[in-house]
Amino acid sequence: MTDPAGNAATDASSNRALGILRDLLTTDETLEAWAMQHRLFALMHRRVCIAATSGRFISVSRNLLGGYESADIRWQDLKETRIRAGIISADLTLVAQTSADLNIGSEINRVWTFDGLVKDQAQAIYRICQQHDQVWREKRRVRELEELRAKSGGVQFSGGATPYSADSAGGESEPARRLRQAKEMLDARLISDSEFESIKAKIVSGL
């Protein structure tokens, strides 16, 4: 019997943990990879099994008096993944935000660390975490850019003239305010040089 990463499931405990993981999957959710702690490590700790699915990261730990506990991290909440690998084992750390979907301002994080994992299994989980992290990092960047565009007065990059008022509340003209905010977005590397030039051209053409 092998796991999704091609690793052999070598003991009954691994098979039971894998069965629990599969029971936790929702409709259309697939198991991409899983990792167990080494049996020697588990002699002094509650053995933990972790998994990467198509929609989330899951951990399952065995209770002392039987049964198990499970917890999960949605991929959209994952902020960082770290791995420390030795000769035969690896430690995996995940940092996740406790916020609503794509909430840019969240500063409350959860940190999970899993020690003594089988090395090749942990590496497979790490690669999948990195892939999902990159996807959702780009989605958050696009969301933040859209929010900043809205705060800058609705500057659009395509189609139509940009309306503006003669003066803002602080005495700064609306075109000057939008140009300043576009420059701030450029300096923060939220937009490219070409996007900035496009915004500037639209502002100037509306004068």
MOSUL-V173366 format. One record per residue. N is the residue number from 1. PHI is phi in degrees with one decimal (none if undefined). Layout:
# MOSUL-V173366
N|PHI, N|PHI
This chain:
# MOSUL-V173366
1|none, 2|-126.1, 3|-88.2, 4|-61.5, 5|-90.7, 6|90.9, 7|-93.2, 8|-76.0, 9|-88.8, 10|-103.3, 11|-144.8, 12|-63.9, 13|-62.2, 14|-62.7, 15|-65.1, 16|-66.1, 17|-63.3, 18|-65.4, 19|-63.7, 20|-63.0, 21|-57.6, 22|-66.4, 23|-67.7, 24|-83.5, 25|-69.0, 26|-86.6, 27|-60.3, 28|71.9, 29|-85.5, 30|-116.9, 31|-87.4, 32|-93.3, 33|-165.7, 34|-146.3, 35|-144.2, 36|-116.5, 37|-76.4, 38|-60.0, 39|-61.5, 40|-65.0, 41|-64.1, 42|-72.1, 43|-63.1, 44|-113.3, 45|-141.1, 46|-71.3, 47|-67.9, 48|-119.4, 49|-119.3, 50|-123.3, 51|-150.2, 52|-113.5, 53|-114.6, 54|-69.2, 55|-123.6, 56|-168.0, 57|-106.1, 58|-126.2, 59|-123.3, 60|-130.5, 61|-122.0, 62|-84.2, 63|-78.1, 64|-65.3, 65|-105.0, 66|100.5, 67|80.9, 68|-154.1, 69|-124.4, 70|-128.9, 71|-150.0, 72|-146.1, 73|-127.1, 74|-70.1, 75|-60.8, 76|-67.8, 77|-94.6, 78|-71.4, 79|-112.0, 80|-159.8, 81|-133.3, 82|-128.3, 83|-133.3, 84|-127.8, 85|-108.6, 86|-106.7, 87|-74.0, 88|-123.0, 89|-133.6, 90|-148.9, 91|-110.6, 92|-120.7, 93|-123.0, 94|-121.9, 95|-116.4, 96|-131.4, 97|-88.1, 98|-102.9, 99|-147.5, 100|-71.5, 101|-55.5, 102|56.2, 103|-76.8, 104|-69.1, 105|-87.3, 106|-66.5, 107|-123.8, 108|-94.1, 109|-120.2, 110|-107.5, 111|-122.2, 112|-114.8, 113|-125.8, 114|-122.9, 115|-99.6, 116|69.5, 117|-77.0, 118|-59.4, 119|-58.3, 120|-67.8, 121|-67.4, 122|-63.6, 123|-64.0, 124|-65.2, 125|-62.4, 126|-59.3, 127|-61.7, 128|-66.6, 129|-59.4, 130|-63.7, 131|-62.6, 132|-67.3, 133|-61.8, 134|-64.4, 135|-63.0, 136|-76.6, 137|-63.8, 138|-67.4, 139|-63.1, 140|-67.6, 141|-63.8, 142|-64.2, 143|-62.8, 144|-64.1, 145|-62.5, 146|-64.2, 147|-66.4, 148|-68.1, 149|-62.5, 150|-64.6, 151|-68.3, 152|-81.0, 153|104.1, 154|78.6, 155|-61.7, 156|-114.4, 157|-94.1, 158|-148.9, 159|76.5, 160|82.3, 161|-80.1, 162|-98.7, 163|-74.0, 164|-156.3, 165|-96.6, 166|-67.2, 167|-144.8, 168|-92.1, 169|-61.4, 170|-90.9, 171|88.6, 172|-84.8, 173|-65.2, 174|-60.8, 175|-60.5, 176|-65.9, 177|-64.8, 178|-66.8, 179|-67.1, 180|-63.2, 181|-67.8, 182|-64.8, 183|-65.3, 184|-64.2, 185|-65.4, 186|-65.6, 187|-62.5, 188|-84.1, 189|62.8, 190|-87.9, 191|-132.5, 192|-86.7, 193|-59.9, 194|-66.6, 195|-66.5, 196|-63.1, 197|-64.1, 198|-65.8, 199|-61.9, 200|-61.6, 201|-63.1, 202|-67.9, 203|-65.2, 204|-65.4, 205|-67.6, 206|-86.7, 207|-72.4
